[in-house]
Amino acid sequence: MEQLTLGFLAINKNHENSYATEIAKRSEPYQIQCVRFEPTSIDPSTLLIDGEKFDHHSQSWIQAKFSIPTFIYDRCFFNQKQTIQKSKPIVEWLKKNPQTTFLGIGLPDKWKVYNLLQSDPIISCYLPNTELVQEAVQIIHHLKLHSTCLLKPFTGSRGAGIVAVKQLSDSIMITYHKGRDKKTKLFVSLKEFSDWCEKLIQQQTYLLQPLLPLLDNQGYPFDIRLFLQKNQHGKWALVGKGVRKGYYGSFLSNLNSGGEAITYEEWSSSLSKKQIVLLEDELRTIISKLPPLLEEKCDRLFEIGLDIGYAKDGSVWILDMNSKPGRKTMIATNPKSIEKLYQAPLAYCSYLRNQAAIKESN
């Protein structure tokens, strides 16, 4: 079998170092050479990359020059304006390169995904009603009707930039996170709040959603993380379920915002048998329906992290979907899945190679 190259692409080549290294350590039996590089490390004149190759003899990454890999595992996160301007166009160019195959193309922004999924009669039932915020009056109108709302950046992940808004008797309170710290701010007049909203939506595009009552019996915020990947046969499979629990008084359960990971079994032990049966049925529907629908509406994907909300009335909500999911929750709550997580990109890469060979022979 001819050796192929799998490139681990990140804004900083040392990003997710241990994850990339564990994948590379297992690549030899697959006849795959693992390399890692940054978008800006491609020489535009020669198309050679100044990156690192994994050396099995020393079990470490070594400096190397190489051609653009046949297969690319995209783990780029565009959090800063500078990286968006410099790196994103290069990544988009790589995706269009006919000589290169990305394991997953990724998802567009949250607003586009919401609109694409709205046409599906089954999945649309799980989506919280969402509006694109264009002016402060939308937020104020929503508060008058419902007294609370959630403002969510239309790009981004890990809870960054999300704001909870609550109408009090004589003021409006906003709550947000700065890392693990929860911050609050009070506005004593509608004018003051409106001015703040206008500034916020000038900085980046926001979505408006209801603030769902997603608290456990003790008043802690939580969500269920479903981790899905394609297996060695190119079929979607559930790798595992975990629960992320935020701290008391927060509205976020993200681990970056101070949350902790607990097992699904531990969390669900407080539910009745009937509640578990109904919830599991809803989760099976989402798991079977959503991944193929996303690929049909968007593009090829390799993995998805789904954040599921479970309200006290038993309603189930798709809160977020991420085509570049983190693995902290899975590793903490599903230790048996760790080996599968490291093998999966290699197994799926082999599947794509075999599919390309079959296509060529035909």
Secondary structure, DSSP 8 states (H G I E B T S, - for coil): ---EEEEEE-SSTTTTHHHHHHHHHT-GGGTEEEEEE-GGGB-TTT--EEEEEEETTTTEEEEEEE---SEEEE-----SHHHHHHHHHHHHHHHH-TT-EES------HHHHHHHHTT-TTGGGGS---EE--SHHHHHHHHHHHSEEEEEESS--TTTT-EEEEE-SS-EEEEEEETTEEEEEEESSHHHHHHHHHHHHHHS-EEEE-----B-TTS-BEEEEEEEEE-TTS-EEEEEEEEEE--TT-S---GGGT-EEEEHHHHHTTS-HHHHHHHHHHHHHHHHHHHHHHHHHS---SEEEEEEEE-TTS-EEEEEEESS---HHHHHH-GGGHHHHHHHHHHHHHHHHHHHHHHHH-
